[in-house]
Amino acid sequence: MPEREAALFVPTGSMGNQIAVKLHTRPGDEVIIEERGHIYNYEMGTPAVASGVMFRTVKSADGSGHLKWEEIEPVLHIDQPYYSCPTGLICLENTHNFAGGSVMTAEHCADICERSHSKGIPVHLDGARIFNASVALDTPVAELARNCDSVQFCLSKALGAPVGSMLIGSRDFIKEARVWRKRFGGGMRQAGILAAAGLVALEESPKRLHEDHANARRLAKGLAEIRGIKIDVERVVTNIVLFDVTGTGKTSADICARLKEKSILAIPFGPAIRMVTHCDVSGSDIETAIDRLREILS
């Protein structure tokens, strides 16, 4: 089992992820990730720019965003002929942002880590919202991430701090990570106020995350009643709600623009829209959002 003896405060989750990719790989390596993974899609190609690595994306067959070992093993490059990129890292994500906040169990994660380690490959976990997964699965965060070589989680997002994330690993890993935080522009001498907010978020926020999950579920049920919207309510288990609006005859960008006019923020993703519940969203806000969306689509 990897030793996670230390942690490092970083300004953003993306920086935490990119430091981990940098430290676990060498230029020319290949990183395996689920095709909708945040590190691959929404961190501006930084692994290629900063670490000189490329990605091997794999689609999860069940749509959950969480790869199984039988999906990972066929694409590994270990002791291959010289013309193949060697597999240097496997990246996991829990909860999976663009699979609608889906969760990975501790047993699932441990299985991938143990098999990966047997082949000499480290595993990094993008756990930006891992506290949401912990609440949804009723499993301690430490258990969900126990076998990973490094973990990043956000103090902002669901935990409600104004800024900041944590990168966790071995003592030597974090010692080197501190160097790369500075090189990436994330060194802060005046981090005390931000760190204090992060401590409050860690100590106070997890015990109320179930409220966000309940609000997300209520939102999903309300959306399912609106003609033209397609959503699988049973897949909404944390605080992210993704729904298809193709059947409405309007584009997701147009709908989000109309919602913004009514002081409701949502993000378009192709034919779908993403909404996220958090500590600043109340139950009455959910009802308002459903009503406004119904008005727009009527």
Buried (B, 14 or more C-beta within 10 A) or exposed (E): EBEBEBBBBBBBBBBBBBBBBBBBBEEEBBBBBBBBBBBBBEBEEBBEEBBEBEBBBBEBEEEBBBBBBEBBBEEBBEEEEEEEBBBBBBBBBBBBBBBBBBBBBBEBBBBBBEBBBEEEBBBBBBBBBBBBBBBBBEBEBEBBBBBBBBBBBBBBBBBBBEBBBBBBBBEEBBEBBBEBBEEBEBEBEEBEEBEEBBEEBBEEBBEEBEBBBBBBBBBBBBBBEBEEBBBEBEBBBBBBBBBBBBEBEBBBEEBBEBBEEEEBEBEBBEBBBBBBBBBEBEEEBBEBBBEBBBEBBE
